[in-house]
Amino acid sequence: MTSISSASSKSQPGTWRKRNALLQETNFKKSKSQRFKPMDKNKNTLTHEEITVAGVHCAGCARTIESAVTQMPGVDTVAVNFANGKVKVSYDENRQNLARIKERIESAGFQVKHEHRRAEHEAKAPFWRTPEVVAVAISGVLLGIGLLVNFLVRDSYFYVLDFKFHISAPILLLALFSGAWHFAPKGLRAVRTMALDINFLMTIAIVGAILIEEYVEAASLAFLYSLAELLEGYAVERARRSLKMLTQIAPAQAIIKRNGREHEIDVHEVKVGEIMLARPGERIALDGVVVAGQSSVNQSPITGESIPIDKHLGDEVYAGSINEQGYLEIRITKPAKDTTLSRIIEMVEEAEGQKAPSAKFVDRFARYYTPAVVFVAGLIAIVPPLFFNANFHIWFEKALTLLVISCPCALVISTPVAVISAITSAARNGVLIKGGVHLENMAQVQAIAFDKTGTLTSGKLVVTDVISLNGMTREEVLRLAASLEQRSEHPIAQAIMHAAGETPLHLVAGFKSSAGRGLQGRVNGDEYRIGTAEMFAEENVVFPHAQLQSLQAEGKTTMLLGNRHEIVGIIAVADRLRDNTRNVIDDIHRLGLKTAMLSGDNQGTARAMAQRAGITHLHAGLLPGAKVGEIKKLQAQHGKVAMVGDGINDAPALAIADVGIAMGAAGSDAALETADIALMGDDLSKLPYLITLSRNARTIIKQNVWTALLLKLALGFAVFPGWTTLVIAVLCGDMGASLAVIGNAMRLARFKPSTSRQV
């Protein structure tokens, strides 16, 4: 049964000034990423730079860079985006400079990428030929030889300065150095920043193994950890690859028409207003408006819509879209850096850099977990031999094993890789999620509120009924109505004008408008009015209640045409429900969510539309400000609530909702900025996909966190009876756990609307 609440006023479109005033008036409070902190008055003197760094494969690497750079004088803030390996730094240029910051990053063991060399480096350096891979391969070969020698020649030793060494020791040490050359210097540098990172812990474990003459274990540790780092880096790069594919969608060159000739020009050199050519089968290089030709354009890379869209004169096209058939001439409307695709990529990168609540919790846990385990490892190495006369060699090796297990890499990486995979998967399917917090909030949403016009409906009014009364013909009713409405910009007026077509209109004298009620004017000396039933009721004009109620029950908005004495016609208009709205609402109900419709229409029209859409709750007759109150009521009843609207008229309601979702954001900069999540196309069918994707992401994050945590706890307890050795600790506790959580998270990258199911 549909529940109804109403207000006395009817929603009308407002200007940006009105919307801004309304936003201030509602004084909504929101704990989200859109809220900005007051800027420190000294911040405007800071320089902001972005540095691309190679080798940032885990959140621990990000913390190492942040710790190293933050300590520099004049540096205000440092933020490392683990998702794309970029470092954003703000500093006082009077006290610091970019070159020194880059030197500090490189001194911490990372390579700064230079823009002019990056593409060339990436093209000429296959993964298997990088120095790291070569070193690991050499380490593995030498370790294998050393193990073979150690097995075949067990009792062959040599002496150096009265120290006894097995004949395999030099080979194993070479294997150790080859494996450790990449991470051991990082571990030693970490001492200067007082950061107990994994490189430091592994270096200590290897040095400890050498001190107790366990060369096989030391070499095995170096090889296995360097191999784990290599595989982890490769897996993370694969997770990032989806985003890199987005950056390669739009062509780097555009064909521009200048002085009657065609020129192939770099997109960054093309100016707004120039004419770009797009031939059949080519990708469109820049955003623009069609000025000549017509074609079908595949916009799926931007909006996620699988069916090509017909484009005619005046229609917008987006960079990265594919021109399927015809020849188009396009006037450029945005420079390359501001295209819709560029903004999507930029927002996705920013979103992937924002920590989700679960990631923040894991980081806080790891901050205490690692020092605690290191402290316990120290006690294990000292207490049993010192106080219980236990074997120092055995307990020292247990302590080293516990050090390796204390590495929180798998735990810390468990959440960000899942968030990266989910956000990138969504972007490739026409859904822009602007942060891990919104992804996790979406997974917990219990109810979704919809604006009606332009969301559940197409947003375009059409005349559905023209009823003539008291001797007036249908054609004359439409002609009179169009004549009175010809000066109005109201959507109903536009629908009537469109229905009238090429019909010659009357001249109207004495034109008057009454806001929210209707219009009046003189035609051929007779005064006519078109407007609401209330307008005629004030003049005591009798009108057909039954016909009006019947039309309104069908979800139609009615306008009466008449004079001071009688009604001569009724015109009904309606905003058509989107073709797939009912199916989408049914899918949302099957997922266990409640639905509500917030509308400015009267109860009769809104009720009919809600019933056709399958919406369970209706709130009618609402101004945008009143919608905020209804969202708060839904939150009190159901918990977390998402609001779906156009991102403009619904800005206050989107802001107060736990998740604000804007539709059709590809063509609206305002919608992209306002929403927490943006559906790039005018397609509600992405909502069930979004709900399922967010729930799957939350499930996978939980699986990853608990897998990493329980595995480390199990291995930690198994150290004491001697079941966990150094090699097992690296294979299972570090490399195995990290690869397991990465592989599990990368399942989200393959998640598509056609396969939307719970994991």
DAHU-V501850 format. One record per residue. N is the residue number from 1. SS is DSSP state (hx for helix, st for strand, lp for the rest). NEAR is the number of other ideal C-beta (glycine too) atoms within 10 Angstrom. D_CENTER is the distance of its C-alpha to the mean C-alpha in Angstrom with 2 decimals. Layout:
BEGIN
[[N | SS | NEAR | D_CENTER] [N | SS | NEAR | D_CENTER]]
END
This chain:
BEGIN
[[1 | lp | 5 | 35.68] [2 | lp | 13 | 33.72] [3 | st | 10 | 33.88] [4 | st | 14 | 34.29] [5 | st | 17 | 34.11] [6 | st | 16 | 35.02] [7 | lp | 17 | 35.57] [8 | lp | 7 | 38.26] [9 | lp | 13 | 36.29] [10 | lp | 16 | 34.38] [11 | lp | 23 | 31.03] [12 | lp | 13 | 31.40] [13 | lp | 14 | 28.95] [14 | lp | 15 | 28.98] [15 | lp | 8 | 28.66] [16 | hx | 10 | 26.07] [17 | hx | 8 | 28.81] [18 | hx | 14 | 29.27] [19 | hx | 19 | 25.61] [20 | hx | 12 | 25.52] [21 | hx | 12 | 28.76] [22 | hx | 17 | 27.45] [23 | hx | 16 | 24.44] [24 | hx | 10 | 27.06] [25 | hx | 12 | 29.44] [26 | hx | 19 | 27.15] [27 | lp | 8 | 26.52] [28 | lp | 17 | 23.53] [29 | lp | 8 | 22.57] [30 | lp | 13 | 19.06] [31 | lp | 7 | 17.73] [32 | lp | 16 | 14.18] [33 | lp | 15 | 12.46] [34 | lp | 14 | 13.75] [35 | lp | 9 | 17.25] [36 | lp | 6 | 18.97] [37 | lp | 5 | 21.93] [38 | lp | 6 | 25.14] [39 | lp | 8 | 25.58] [40 | lp | 10 | 28.49] [41 | lp | 7 | 31.18] [42 | lp | 9 | 31.57] [43 | hx | 12 | 27.95] [44 | hx | 7 | 28.74] [45 | hx | 11 | 31.03] [46 | st | 16 | 28.38] [47 | st | 15 | 27.17] [48 | st | 11 | 23.51] [49 | st | 14 | 22.95] [50 | st | 10 | 20.37] [51 | st | 20 | 21.91] [52 | st | 16 | 20.79] [53 | st | 22 | 22.33] [54 | st | 15 | 23.27] [55 | lp | 16 | 23.70] [56 | lp | 25 | 20.87] [57 | lp | 23 | 20.41] [58 | lp | 24 | 19.85] [59 | hx | 24 | 19.18] [60 | hx | 23 | 22.97] [61 | hx | 28 | 23.06] [62 | hx | 24 | 20.63] [63 | hx | 19 | 22.97] [64 | hx | 26 | 25.97] [65 | hx | 27 | 24.83] [66 | hx | 19 | 23.92] [67 | hx | 17 | 27.29] [68 | hx | 23 | 29.21] [69 | hx | 24 | 27.94] [70 | hx | 13 | 27.90] [71 | lp | 13 | 31.63] [72 | lp | 15 | 32.48] [73 | lp | 9 | 34.36] [74 | lp | 16 | 32.66] [75 | st | 19 | 29.08] [76 | st | 17 | 27.17] [77 | st | 14 | 23.65] [78 | st | 21 | 22.02] [79 | st | 15 | 18.39] [80 | st | 25 | 17.67] [81 | st | 20 | 14.24] [82 | lp | 27 | 15.09] [83 | lp | 26 | 12.17] [84 | lp | 19 | 13.85] [85 | lp | 22 | 17.18] [86 | st | 17 | 17.25] [87 | st | 23 | 19.31] [88 | st | 15 | 19.13] [89 | st | 26 | 22.57] [90 | st | 15 | 24.43] [91 | st | 23 | 28.21] [92 | st | 14 | 31.51] [93 | lp | 12 | 32.89] [94 | lp | 9 | 36.39] [95 | lp | 10 | 36.10] [96 | lp | 19 | 33.72] [97 | lp | 14 | 32.64] [98 | hx | 13 | 29.94] [99 | hx | 8 | 32.40] [100 | hx | 15 | 33.32] [101 | hx | 22 | 29.73] [102 | hx | 19 | 29.17] [103 | hx | 12 | 32.46] [104 | hx | 18 | 31.44] [105 | hx | 23 | 28.26] [106 | hx | 13 | 30.50] [107 | hx | 12 | 33.13] [108 | lp | 23 | 30.67] [109 | lp | 22 | 30.60] [110 | lp | 23 | 27.60] [111 | st | 13 | 27.80] [112 | st | 15 | 26.50] [113 | st | 16 | 25.46] [114 | lp | 11 | 27.15] [115 | hx | 7 | 25.40] [116 | hx | 6 | 28.57] [117 | hx | 9 | 29.13] [118 | hx | 12 | 25.71] [119 | hx | 9 | 25.72] [120 | hx | 9 | 29.39] [121 | hx | 12 | 28.93] [122 | hx | 12 | 26.15] [123 | hx | 8 | 28.29] [124 | hx | 8 | 31.52] [125 | lp | 11 | 30.50] [126 | lp | 9 | 29.85] [127 | hx | 11 | 28.54] [128 | hx | 8 | 31.96] [129 | hx | 9 | 33.80] [130 | lp | 14 | 32.00] [131 | hx | 10 | 34.35] [132 | hx | 17 | 32.51] [133 | hx | 16 | 33.05] [134 | hx | 12 | 36.66] [135 | hx | 19 | 37.34] [136 | hx | 24 | 35.99] [137 | hx | 15 | 38.06] [138 | hx | 17 | 41.15] [139 | hx | 25 | 40.58] [140 | hx | 17 | 40.37] [141 | hx | 14 | 43.52] [142 | hx | 22 | 45.45] [143 | hx | 23 | 44.41] [144 | hx | 13 | 45.67] [145 | hx | 15 | 48.93] [146 | hx | 25 | 49.34] [147 | hx | 17 | 48.92] [148 | hx | 12 | 51.41] [149 | hx | 18 | 53.92] [150 | hx | 18 | 53.49] [151 | hx | 9 | 54.24] [152 | hx | 9 | 57.14] [153 | lp | 12 | 58.86] [154 | lp | 11 | 58.58] [155 | lp | 6 | 61.59] [156 | lp | 11 | 61.47] [157 | st | 12 | 60.87] [158 | st | 11 | 61.57] [159 | st | 8 | 62.13] [160 | st | 8 | 60.83] [161 | lp | 4 | 62.56] [162 | lp | 5 | 63.65] [163 | st | 8 | 60.11] [164 | st | 10 | 59.91] [165 | st | 15 | 57.13] [166 | st | 20 | 56.61] [167 | lp | 15 | 56.91] [168 | lp | 24 | 53.25] [169 | hx | 22 | 52.02] [170 | hx | 15 | 51.77] [171 | hx | 22 | 49.75] [172 | hx | 28 | 47.39] [173 | hx | 18 | 47.05] [174 | hx | 17 | 46.19] [175 | hx | 28 | 43.51] [176 | hx | 25 | 42.26] [177 | hx | 16 | 42.17] [178 | hx | 23 | 40.47] [179 | hx | 29 | 37.71] [180 | hx | 25 | 37.37] [181 | lp | 16 | 37.61] [182 | lp | 20 | 33.85] [183 | lp | 22 | 32.89] [184 | hx | 22 | 36.19] [185 | hx | 15 | 36.19] [186 | hx | 21 | 32.72] [187 | hx | 23 | 34.18] [188 | hx | 13 | 37.18] [189 | hx | 18 | 35.18] [190 | hx | 23 | 33.17] [191 | hx | 12 | 36.50] [192 | hx | 12 | 36.59] [193 | lp | 18 | 33.29] [194 | lp | 9 | 34.27] [195 | lp | 20 | 31.12] [196 | lp | 21 | 31.85] [197 | lp | 26 | 29.36] [198 | hx | 27 | 29.79] [199 | hx | 26 | 31.67] [200 | hx | 24 | 34.21] [201 | hx | 26 | 34.67] [202 | hx | 27 | 35.24] [203 | hx | 23 | 37.61] [204 | hx | 18 | 39.59] [205 | hx | 29 | 39.78] [206 | hx | 27 | 41.10] [207 | hx | 14 | 43.61] [208 | hx | 21 | 44.74] [209 | hx | 24 | 45.29] [210 | hx | 17 | 47.41] [211 | hx | 11 | 49.43] [212 | lp | 15 | 50.45] [213 | lp | 15 | 51.15] [214 | lp | 20 | 48.53] [215 | hx | 22 | 47.84] [216 | hx | 20 | 46.50] [217 | hx | 23 | 43.90] [218 | hx | 27 | 43.04] [219 | hx | 30 | 42.63] [220 | hx | 26 | 40.71] [221 | hx | 27 | 38.31] [222 | hx | 31 | 37.75] [223 | hx | 28 | 37.26] [224 | hx | 24 | 35.05] [225 | hx | 28 | 32.76] [226 | hx | 24 | 32.44] [227 | hx | 20 | 31.78] [228 | hx | 24 | 29.12] [229 | hx | 26 | 27.45] [230 | hx | 20 | 27.70] [231 | hx | 16 | 26.25] [232 | hx | 22 | 23.42] [233 | hx | 19 | 22.59] [234 | hx | 15 | 22.85] [235 | hx | 20 | 20.60] [236 | hx | 25 | 17.85] [237 | hx | 13 | 18.32] [238 | hx | 14 | 17.98] [239 | hx | 23 | 14.62] [240 | hx | 20 | 13.64] [241 | hx | 12 | 15.52] [242 | hx | 19 | 12.97] [243 | hx | 20 | 11.12] [244 | hx | 13 | 14.71] [245 | hx | 12 | 15.56] [246 | hx | 21 | 13.15] [247 | hx | 13 | 15.09] [248 | lp | 9 | 18.28] [249 | lp | 17 | 17.88] [250 | lp | 25 | 19.61] [251 | lp | 16 | 23.25] [252 | lp | 10 | 24.48] [253 | st | 13 | 27.59] [254 | st | 26 | 28.35] [255 | st | 17 | 31.74] [256 | st | 21 | 32.96] [257 | st | 14 | 36.16] [258 | st | 10 | 38.36] [259 | lp | 5 | 42.03] [260 | lp | 5 | 42.20] [261 | st | 7 | 41.08] [262 | st | 10 | 37.93] [263 | st | 14 | 36.26] [264 | st | 9 | 33.45] [265 | st | 17 | 31.55] [266 | st | 11 | 28.60] [267 | hx | 21 | 25.69] [268 | hx | 10 | 25.57] [269 | hx | 13 | 29.21] [270 | lp | 21 | 28.85] [271 | lp | 9 | 29.48] [272 | lp | 13 | 28.21] [273 | lp | 9 | 30.88] [274 | lp | 18 | 31.99] [275 | st | 15 | 32.41] [276 | st | 23 | 30.43] [277 | st | 18 | 31.71] [278 | st | 27 | 29.83] [279 | lp | 11 | 32.05] [280 | lp | 13 | 31.57] [281 | lp | 9 | 29.30] [282 | lp | 16 | 27.71] [283 | st | 15 | 24.11] [284 | lp | 27 | 23.73] [285 | lp | 27 | 23.24] [286 | lp | 28 | 22.29] [287 | lp | 29 | 21.36] [288 | st | 28 | 24.54] [289 | st | 14 | 26.91] [290 | st | 21 | 29.45] [291 | st | 13 | 32.96] [292 | st | 12 | 34.91] [293 | lp | 16 | 34.74] [294 | lp | 15 | 32.78] [295 | st | 21 | 30.69] [296 | st | 15 | 28.09] [297 | st | 25 | 24.68] [298 | st | 19 | 22.08] [299 | lp | 25 | 18.71] [300 | hx | 20 | 16.79] [301 | hx | 23 | 14.88] [302 | hx | 29 | 13.42] [303 | hx | 25 | 13.76] [304 | lp | 23 | 14.16] [305 | lp | 18 | 17.68] [306 | lp | 15 | 20.16] [307 | lp | 10 | 23.22] [308 | lp | 17 | 24.21] [309 | st | 18 | 24.61] [310 | st | 13 | 28.00] [311 | st | 26 | 28.07] [312 | lp | 11 | 31.13] [313 | lp | 11 | 32.45] [314 | lp | 8 | 30.11] [315 | lp | 16 | 26.90] [316 | st | 17 | 23.68] [317 | st | 25 | 22.37] [318 | lp | 23 | 19.28] [319 | lp | 24 | 19.26] [320 | lp | 27 | 18.57] [321 | lp | 28 | 20.11] [322 | st | 18 | 23.30] [323 | st | 24 | 26.59] [324 | lp | 16 | 28.25] [325 | lp | 14 | 31.79] [326 | lp | 17 | 33.29] [327 | lp | 14 | 33.77] [328 | st | 25 | 31.74] [329 | st | 15 | 32.38] [330 | st | 27 | 29.39] [331 | st | 14 | 29.63] [332 | st | 23 | 26.87] [333 | lp | 15 | 25.03] [334 | lp | 17 | 22.53] [335 | lp | 16 | 23.03] [336 | hx | 20 | 21.10] [337 | hx | 10 | 19.00] [338 | hx | 14 | 17.89] [339 | lp | 24 | 17.23] [340 | hx | 26 | 14.38] [341 | hx | 22 | 13.32] [342 | hx | 21 | 13.77] [343 | hx | 19 | 11.70] [344 | hx | 24 | 8.69] [345 | hx | 20 | 9.44] [346 | hx | 12 | 10.12] [347 | hx | 19 | 7.05] [348 | hx | 25 | 5.05] [349 | hx | 18 | 8.23] [350 | hx | 16 | 8.39] [351 | hx | 26 | 5.36] [352 | hx | 25 | 7.04] [353 | hx | 21 | 10.18] [354 | lp | 19 | 9.98] [355 | lp | 18 | 12.03] [356 | lp | 23 | 11.63] [357 | hx | 12 | 15.01] [358 | hx | 22 | 16.25] [359 | hx | 24 | 15.73] [360 | hx | 13 | 17.66] [361 | hx | 13 | 20.31] [362 | hx | 26 | 20.75] [363 | hx | 19 | 21.13] [364 | hx | 10 | 23.72] [365 | hx | 15 | 25.46] [366 | hx | 19 | 25.66] [367 | hx | 14 | 27.10] [368 | hx | 9 | 30.06] [369 | hx | 17 | 30.21] [370 | hx | 21 | 31.04] [371 | hx | 12 | 33.81] [372 | hx | 11 | 35.23] [373 | hx | 21 | 35.58] [374 | hx | 18 | 37.04] [375 | hx | 11 | 39.52] [376 | hx | 16 | 40.49] [377 | hx | 26 | 40.94] [378 | hx | 13 | 43.28] [379 | hx | 13 | 45.27] [380 | hx | 22 | 45.60] [381 | hx | 20 | 46.97] [382 | hx | 14 | 49.47] [383 | hx | 12 | 50.56] [384 | hx | 18 | 51.94] [385 | hx | 16 | 54.02] [386 | hx | 11 | 55.18] [387 | hx | 8 | 56.09] [388 | hx | 8 | 56.62] [389 | lp | 8 | 58.12] [390 | lp | 14 | 55.39] [391 | lp | 10 | 54.87] [392 | hx | 14 | 52.87] [393 | hx | 12 | 51.69] [394 | hx | 13 | 50.19] [395 | hx | 20 | 48.45] [396 | hx | 21 | 47.20] [397 | hx | 23 | 45.56] [398 | hx | 22 | 43.99] [399 | hx | 21 | 42.63] [400 | hx | 30 | 41.16] [401 | hx | 28 | 39.54] [402 | hx | 25 | 38.02] [403 | hx | 26 | 36.68] [404 | hx | 29 | 34.82] [405 | hx | 29 | 33.45] [406 | lp | 25 | 32.30] [407 | lp | 30 | 29.59] [408 | lp | 27 | 26.26] [409 | hx | 26 | 24.16] [410 | hx | 27 | 23.29] [411 | hx | 26 | 22.57] [412 | hx | 29 | 20.34] [413 | hx | 28 | 18.36] [414 | hx | 31 | 17.97] [415 | hx | 29 | 14.77] [416 | hx | 28 | 12.69] [417 | hx | 30 | 13.32] [418 | hx | 34 | 12.22] [419 | hx | 30 | 8.83] [420 | hx | 27 | 8.59] [421 | hx | 27 | 10.02] [422 | hx | 30 | 8.02] [423 | hx | 31 | 4.47] [424 | hx | 26 | 6.94] [425 | hx | 23 | 9.01] [426 | hx | 27 | 6.94] [427 | hx | 25 | 6.61] [428 | hx | 20 | 10.28] [429 | lp | 21 | 11.14] [430 | lp | 25 | 10.27] [431 | st | 25 | 7.34] [432 | st | 23 | 4.45] [433 | st | 30 | 2.44] [434 | lp | 23 | 3.83] [435 | lp | 23 | 5.31] [436 | hx | 29 | 7.42] [437 | hx | 23 | 9.81] [438 | hx | 25 | 8.17] [439 | hx | 27 | 7.64] [440 | hx | 21 | 11.26] [441 | hx | 23 | 12.48] [442 | hx | 25 | 11.64] [443 | hx | 21 | 13.71] [444 | lp | 14 | 16.51] [445 | lp | 23 | 16.73] [446 | lp | 16 | 20.31] [447 | st | 23 | 20.64] [448 | st | 25 | 18.93] [449 | st | 28 | 20.62] [450 | st | 28 | 20.75] [451 | st | 27 | 22.19] [452 | hx | 27 | 24.84] [453 | hx | 22 | 25.32] [454 | hx | 19 | 22.80] [455 | hx | 26 | 20.61] [456 | hx | 27 | 23.03] [457 | st | 22 | 25.41] [458 | st | 16 | 25.41] [459 | st | 18 | 26.20] [460 | st | 13 | 29.37] [461 | st | 22 | 32.68] [462 | st | 14 | 35.59] [463 | st | 21 | 39.23] [464 | st | 17 | 40.09] [465 | st | 16 | 43.64] [466 | st | 19 | 46.55] [467 | st | 20 | 49.54] [468 | st | 16 | 52.84] [469 | lp | 17 | 55.41] [470 | lp | 11 | 58.96] [471 | lp | 8 | 60.02] [472 | lp | 17 | 57.03] [473 | lp | 12 | 55.66] [474 | hx | 12 | 52.00] [475 | hx | 12 | 51.86] [476 | hx | 16 | 53.42] [477 | hx | 20 | 51.04] [478 | hx | 21 | 48.05] [479 | hx | 17 | 49.90] [480 | hx | 24 | 50.81] [481 | hx | 27 | 47.31] [482 | hx | 23 | 45.77] [483 | hx | 22 | 48.47] [484 | hx | 27 | 47.64] [485 | hx | 25 | 43.84] [486 | lp | 17 | 44.00] [487 | lp | 12 | 43.29] [488 | lp | 17 | 40.37] [489 | lp | 8 | 36.66] [490 | lp | 14 | 35.73] [491 | hx | 16 | 33.70] [492 | hx | 19 | 36.71] [493 | hx | 21 | 39.03] [494 | hx | 15 | 36.95] [495 | hx | 22 | 37.09] [496 | hx | 27 | 40.89] [497 | hx | 18 | 41.38] [498 | hx | 13 | 39.52] [499 | hx | 17 | 41.70] [500 | hx | 21 | 44.82] [501 | lp | 8 | 44.07] [502 | lp | 4 | 47.00] [503 | lp | 13 | 49.40] [504 | lp | 8 | 51.57] [505 | lp | 15 | 50.85] [506 | lp | 17 | 53.44] [507 | lp | 9 | 53.98] [508 | lp | 19 | 52.94] [509 | st | 11 | 54.86] [510 | st | 9 | 54.31] [511 | st | 13 | 50.59] [512 | st | 11 | 49.08] [513 | st | 15 | 45.63] [514 | st | 12 | 44.97] [515 | lp | 6 | 41.34] [516 | lp | 12 | 39.89] [517 | lp | 14 | 43.26] [518 | st | 23 | 44.25] [519 | st | 23 | 46.43] [520 | st | 20 | 50.14] [521 | st | 23 | 52.48] [522 | st | 15 | 55.87] [523 | st | 18 | 56.30] [524 | lp | 9 | 59.87] [525 | lp | 6 | 61.11] [526 | st | 10 | 59.56] [527 | st | 14 | 56.79] [528 | st | 22 | 53.74] [529 | st | 22 | 50.64] [530 | st | 26 | 47.27] [531 | st | 20 | 45.02] [532 | lp | 17 | 44.40] [533 | hx | 18 | 47.02] [534 | hx | 11 | 47.32] [535 | hx | 20 | 48.48] [536 | hx | 22 | 51.39] [537 | hx | 12 | 52.17] [538 | lp | 8 | 53.11] [539 | lp | 11 | 55.82] [540 | lp | 8 | 56.97] [541 | lp | 17 | 56.23] [542 | lp | 11 | 56.27] [543 | lp | 16 | 53.22] [544 | lp | 14 | 52.44] [545 | hx | 9 | 50.41] [546 | hx | 7 | 50.26] [547 | hx | 16 | 48.73] [548 | hx | 19 | 46.12] [549 | hx | 12 | 45.15] [550 | hx | 15 | 45.02] [551 | hx | 23 | 42.62] [552 | hx | 21 | 40.38] [553 | hx | 13 | 40.34] [554 | lp | 16 | 38.74] [555 | lp | 25 | 35.84] [556 | lp | 22 | 37.42] [557 | st | 22 | 38.00] [558 | st | 23 | 41.70] [559 | st | 24 | 43.64] [560 | st | 26 | 47.43] [561 | st | 27 | 49.74] [562 | st | 25 | 53.27] [563 | lp | 17 | 55.86] [564 | lp | 13 | 57.65] [565 | lp | 11 | 59.57] [566 | lp | 14 | 57.55] [567 | st | 22 | 54.25] [568 | st | 21 | 54.43] [569 | st | 23 | 51.02] [570 | st | 22 | 47.65] [571 | st | 26 | 44.42] [572 | st | 22 | 41.34] [573 | st | 21 | 37.81] [574 | st | 21 | 34.70] [575 | st | 23 | 31.00] [576 | st | 15 | 30.43] [577 | st | 16 | 28.03] [578 | lp | 21 | 25.38] [579 | lp | 10 | 26.73] [580 | lp | 12 | 24.29] [581 | hx | 22 | 23.82] [582 | hx | 15 | 26.40] [583 | hx | 14 | 25.06] [584 | hx | 21 | 21.51] [585 | hx | 25 | 23.06] [586 | hx | 14 | 25.31] [587 | hx | 19 | 22.51] [588 | hx | 22 | 20.78] [589 | hx | 14 | 24.22] [590 | hx | 9 | 24.73] [591 | lp | 16 | 21.67] [592 | lp | 8 | 23.58] [593 | lp | 20 | 21.87] [594 | st | 19 | 23.92] [595 | st | 22 | 23.42] [596 | st | 24 | 24.77] [597 | st | 24 | 25.37] [598 | st | 29 | 25.79] [599 | lp | 27 | 28.11] [600 | lp | 22 | 30.53] [601 | lp | 25 | 32.95] [602 | lp | 16 | 36.19] [603 | hx | 15 | 36.45] [604 | hx | 20 | 38.15] [605 | hx | 24 | 35.72] [606 | hx | 26 | 32.62] [607 | hx | 21 | 34.22] [608 | hx | 18 | 34.97] [609 | hx | 27 | 31.44] [610 | hx | 28 | 29.99] [611 | hx | 13 | 32.55] [612 | hx | 16 | 31.80] [613 | hx | 24 | 28.05] [614 | lp | 16 | 28.85] [615 | lp | 27 | 27.28] [616 | lp | 18 | 28.95] [617 | st | 22 | 29.01] [618 | st | 24 | 29.84] [619 | st | 24 | 30.04] [620 | st | 24 | 31.88] [621 | lp | 20 | 33.27] [622 | lp | 25 | 30.54] [623 | lp | 17 | 29.88] [624 | hx | 24 | 26.33] [625 | hx | 16 | 27.60] [626 | hx | 21 | 28.98] [627 | hx | 28 | 25.68] [628 | hx | 25 | 24.52] [629 | hx | 16 | 27.51] [630 | hx | 21 | 26.79] [631 | hx | 27 | 23.25] [632 | hx | 15 | 24.99] [633 | hx | 14 | 27.56] [634 | hx | 25 | 25.08] [635 | hx | 17 | 23.47] [636 | hx | 9 | 27.03] [637 | hx | 13 | 27.87] [638 | hx | 16 | 24.91] [639 | lp | 13 | 22.65] [640 | lp | 16 | 18.91] [641 | st | 27 | 18.35] [642 | st | 28 | 15.60] [643 | st | 31 | 16.69] [644 | st | 27 | 16.11] [645 | st | 29 | 17.61] [646 | lp | 23 | 17.73] [647 | lp | 25 | 16.12] [648 | lp | 17 | 19.50] [649 | lp | 22 | 22.44] [650 | lp | 33 | 20.47] [651 | hx | 26 | 18.96] [652 | hx | 26 | 21.06] [653 | hx | 28 | 20.26] [654 | hx | 31 | 16.47] [655 | hx | 22 | 16.90] [656 | hx | 21 | 19.20] [657 | lp | 32 | 17.28] [658 | lp | 23 | 15.42] [659 | st | 27 | 12.36] [660 | st | 29 | 12.65] [661 | st | 31 | 11.62] [662 | st | 28 | 12.84] [663 | st | 29 | 14.44] [664 | lp | 19 | 15.49] [665 | hx | 30 | 13.15] [666 | hx | 27 | 14.10] [667 | hx | 16 | 17.43] [668 | lp | 19 | 16.73] [669 | hx | 13 | 15.72] [670 | hx | 15 | 16.43] [671 | hx | 26 | 14.06] [672 | hx | 20 | 11.10] [673 | hx | 16 | 12.38] [674 | hx | 22 | 13.47] [675 | lp | 31 | 10.79] [676 | lp | 28 | 8.34] [677 | st | 27 | 6.88] [678 | st | 28 | 8.46] [679 | st | 29 | 10.57] [680 | lp | 30 | 11.61] [681 | lp | 23 | 15.02] [682 | lp | 18 | 17.68] [683 | lp | 21 | 17.35] [684 | lp | 23 | 17.26] [685 | lp | 20 | 17.62] [686 | hx | 25 | 13.89] [687 | hx | 24 | 14.11] [688 | hx | 20 | 16.12] [689 | hx | 23 | 13.84] [690 | hx | 24 | 10.83] [691 | hx | 21 | 13.40] [692 | hx | 20 | 14.81] [693 | hx | 27 | 11.77] [694 | hx | 23 | 10.87] [695 | hx | 18 | 14.62] [696 | hx | 21 | 15.05] [697 | hx | 31 | 12.54] [698 | hx | 20 | 14.54] [699 | hx | 14 | 17.72] [700 | hx | 24 | 17.10] [701 | hx | 29 | 16.29] [702 | hx | 14 | 19.58] [703 | hx | 17 | 21.39] [704 | hx | 26 | 20.51] [705 | hx | 22 | 21.51] [706 | hx | 12 | 24.68] [707 | hx | 17 | 25.60] [708 | hx | 23 | 25.47] [709 | hx | 18 | 27.24] [710 | hx | 11 | 29.92] [711 | hx | 19 | 30.64] [712 | hx | 23 | 31.30] [713 | hx | 11 | 33.40] [714 | hx | 14 | 35.39] [715 | hx | 22 | 36.04] [716 | hx | 19 | 36.95] [717 | hx | 12 | 39.55] [718 | hx | 17 | 40.82] [719 | hx | 23 | 41.73] [720 | hx | 12 | 44.74] [721 | lp | 8 | 46.67] [722 | lp | 11 | 45.89] [723 | lp | 11 | 43.66] [724 | lp | 22 | 40.78] [725 | lp | 18 | 41.80] [726 | hx | 25 | 40.06] [727 | hx | 16 | 39.19] [728 | hx | 17 | 37.79] [729 | hx | 27 | 35.74] [730 | hx | 26 | 34.05] [731 | hx | 16 | 33.76] [732 | hx | 18 | 32.38] [733 | hx | 25 | 31.18] [734 | hx | 26 | 29.32] [735 | hx | 21 | 28.82] [736 | hx | 16 | 28.84] [737 | hx | 27 | 26.53] [738 | hx | 28 | 23.92] [739 | hx | 16 | 24.03] [740 | hx | 18 | 23.97] [741 | hx | 29 | 20.75] [742 | hx | 25 | 19.03] [743 | hx | 14 | 20.46] [744 | hx | 19 | 19.47] [745 | hx | 27 | 15.79] [746 | hx | 20 | 15.80] [747 | hx | 16 | 16.83] [748 | hx | 24 | 13.25] [749 | hx | 21 | 12.82] [750 | hx | 10 | 15.66] [751 | lp | 22 | 14.51] [752 | lp | 12 | 15.01] [753 | hx | 18 | 15.84] [754 | hx | 8 | 19.47] [755 | hx | 9 | 19.37] [756 | lp | 19 | 17.59] [757 | lp | 7 | 19.68] [758 | lp | 8 | 19.77] [759 | lp | 13 | 20.27]]
END
